[in-house]
Amino acid sequence: MKLYVWGTGCGAGDLADHGLEISQVCAFLDSAPLSDRFLGCPVLRPEEVENEEIDLILVASRHADAIAQKAEELGIDREKLVFLKNNWALTDRNRDYTAAESVLDPRYLDGVRAPHHAVRDPLWTEASPLAPRDLENDYVRVRSLEVLCRGLDEVPGAAAELGVYCGGFAGCINALLPERTLYLFDTFAGFDEAEAGGDNAGFVQAHRNTGADRVLRCMPHPEKIIVRQGLFPASLGRLEERFALVSLDVDLEESTLAGLRWFYPRLNPGGYILLHDFHSPRLPGVKRALRRYEAELGVRLPAVPLCDINGTLVLCRNLELNTK
Ligand SMILES: C[S@@+](CC[C@H](N)C(=O)[O-])C[C@H]1O[C@@H](n2cnc3c(N)ncnc32)[C@H](O)[C@@H]1O
């Protein structure tokens, strides 16, 4: 079987951690590869493989529509592709809108043309600064971020993300809070090896596939970004700052605890910390870290869970009551 995996990110890493025998894989495919090997296999551009050399391509990237289109351009048979992410997207059955355009409101037709989501767009998103691509990440997570950001007008402070990886979620924060400084904390070279341990080799290796320059280039307002590259909390240096919104997404227990200890006391009243993966059975250290931090404080922190893919918990700081 001539087997390929399209993608060299977390989705591809996940396959290795979920039983795919990597020695069966001829190559990983990536249109913009960051390295020429992934999990010991060669990484090729899709143009470098011929249709006849392929029996099966596992598409382990969320950019399913773009990959389907690229495969068609390259003459790769559609039935050789199995989409493992965003495979629920429906294709448009309507081939031609020209006749309908002369009789229907263009905004109505835009809605008809839009790709289908498992969750419908809410009515208040008409003027959203988010790009359709941002919503491919995790629809509920990104839309929840949007509604939280819309409620931050009265809350002063910067924004931050600890655990940035390729900057997909950081780009959403930057788009939604264009006036605020956004601190990005990451090694941009993956997890601390000692903390990650020996398990989940695919997951760990996939997170090395990034870089601070590459992340900065994807930010809609790069002038508002301050990159703090290195292992947190050492990467803080002498930073003095307060925050309105923090995304805490480092997956592992000790780094999550370090993030909570530093950011929670610096969160302004009315602000939020989005603690990603809190309900993820795969990353139990995140919940343990919060419980340890709460034990140190001697209180349960006010929090609201989201039903996004990895079970974010939104930690809140109370607004002071105005008694006048
Ligand atoms: C799951 S990824 C972040 C994903 C990103 N928030 C998103 O939604 O697109 C976790 C990131 O945390 C970073 N990380 C983990 N522990 C860290 C630490 N102690 N200091 C800096 N970065 C860390 C890793 O390098 C990795 O890029």
Ligand as a Chemical Component Dictionary entry (heavy atoms), coordinates in Angstrom:
data_LIG
# 
_chem_comp.id                   LIG 
_chem_comp.type                 NON-POLYMER 
_chem_comp.pdbx_formal_charge   0 
_chem_comp.three_letter_code    LIG 
# 
loop_
_chem_comp_atom.comp_id 
_chem_comp_atom.atom_id 
_chem_comp_atom.alt_atom_id 
_chem_comp_atom.type_symbol 
_chem_comp_atom.charge 
_chem_comp_atom.model_Cartn_x 
_chem_comp_atom.model_Cartn_y 
_chem_comp_atom.model_Cartn_z 
_chem_comp_atom.pdbx_ordinal 
LIG C1  C1  C 0  -1.236 23.319 22.147 1  
LIG S1  S1  S 1  0.055  24.363 21.689 2  
LIG C2  C2  C 0  -0.716 25.946 21.669 3  
LIG C3  C3  C 0  -1.777 26.064 20.613 4  
LIG C4  C4  C 0  -2.302 27.460 20.395 5  
LIG N1  N1  N 0  -2.722 28.090 21.619 6  
LIG C5  C5  C 0  -3.482 27.431 19.423 7  
LIG O1  O1  O 0  -4.624 27.283 19.885 8  
LIG O2  O2  O -1 -3.289 27.547 18.211 9  
LIG C6  C6  C 0  1.040  24.374 23.133 10 
LIG C7  C7  C 0  2.259  25.278 23.025 11 
LIG O3  O3  O 0  2.733  25.512 24.347 12 
LIG C8  C8  C 0  4.132  25.725 24.275 13 
LIG N2  N2  N 0  4.669  25.542 25.629 14 
LIG C9  C9  C 0  4.414  24.535 26.489 15 
LIG N3  N3  N 0  5.036  24.744 27.663 16 
LIG C10 C10 C 0  5.684  25.937 27.554 17 
LIG C11 C11 C 0  6.486  26.720 28.431 18 
LIG N4  N4  N 0  6.751  26.340 29.695 19 
LIG N5  N5  N 0  7.005  27.887 27.980 20 
LIG C12 C12 C 0  6.752  28.308 26.720 21 
LIG N6  N6  N 0  5.982  27.618 25.833 22 
LIG C13 C13 C 0  5.456  26.444 26.250 23 
LIG C14 C14 C 0  4.586  24.697 23.253 24 
LIG O4  O4  O 0  5.809  25.094 22.679 25 
LIG C15 C15 C 0  3.428  24.705 22.248 26 
LIG O5  O5  O 0  3.714  25.546 21.146 27 
# 
loop_
_chem_comp_bond.comp_id 
_chem_comp_bond.atom_id_1 
_chem_comp_bond.atom_id_2 
_chem_comp_bond.value_order 
_chem_comp_bond.pdbx_ordinal 
LIG C1  S1  SING 1  
LIG S1  C2  SING 2  
LIG S1  C6  SING 3  
LIG C2  C3  SING 4  
LIG C3  C4  SING 5  
LIG C4  N1  SING 6  
LIG C4  C5  SING 7  
LIG C5  O1  DOUB 8  
LIG C5  O2  SING 9  
LIG C6  C7  SING 10 
LIG C7  O3  SING 11 
LIG C7  C15 SING 12 
LIG O3  C8  SING 13 
LIG C8  N2  SING 14 
LIG C8  C14 SING 15 
LIG N2  C9  SING 16 
LIG N2  C13 SING 17 
LIG C9  N3  DOUB 18 
LIG N3  C10 SING 19 
LIG C10 C11 SING 20 
LIG C10 C13 DOUB 21 
LIG C11 N4  SING 22 
LIG C11 N5  DOUB 23 
LIG N5  C12 SING 24 
LIG C12 N6  DOUB 25 
LIG N6  C13 SING 26 
LIG C14 O4  SING 27 
LIG C14 C15 SING 28 
LIG C15 O5  SING 29 
# 
